């Protein structure tokens, strides 16, 4: 797939492609049209309800450097450099699920970086990290009440890795749903 590729009419969205997701399609109040890195290959032709999981991208390592969140710098990738950015960071604690069929156009790709970005996601999820150590302020492993009005659930389980979780910034929360859901 080359820069400028459109996925209209095509089935598969390959992992490693970069999509600009308009602010109105993202939760939160960030008004910028930010790029997002597709973490998983998805085929909406095979399953109309398949979700693409995307990670937020930034030109600055602020979340990584100042707050200790997991992330990965994509450096030297020609397709990504064409975005006009000197540095590109995938912030793997800010994940966005979208229906794959809504991912229409990817002008850039960094497919060679998929393994490294997925390793960073594993770090962000603290795979193998256990529950919170005493005294560090982490909320990982806790059940929390979700106050976001747009969420379709009231309680969730925090998965964010310990160090970043203690900063009380972006948290990865898995919903606890006590009902049967369709789809």
C-alpha angles and dihedrals in degrees: 000000000000131000110281094036118153123210095202105132094003120112109209126065106196121220113253097043118126121227129188106224115201116237093244090061094052130073118243133039103284105131096193123105095237130187120243128199116229108230100188136042109241135186114199091182089065094042121014091200097052113132127219113216112215131188122216117251130207140178090227131060093217097128091046099044103034100033105024099239121160116260145138132231115224106209131174097010106141096209091051094045087060088069085076096245123126092205131026124194126189107211103207097189090066106070126174124194116207133168107265091228088063092060097091109161136022116186095177139037139191100181091153088065098055095100093049093046091048089051087054090051089053088052091048089052090046091230103200091009098116124204127325118300112232117267102012096099095238118150094198111133094023128122109234137190111242112223097180106117093212093057114103093214137058103211135037144172118244115231101170113127115264104253095049093038089059089060090065094224125118111354129196105226126183112208121242104214120187098191140063112270127199120235 
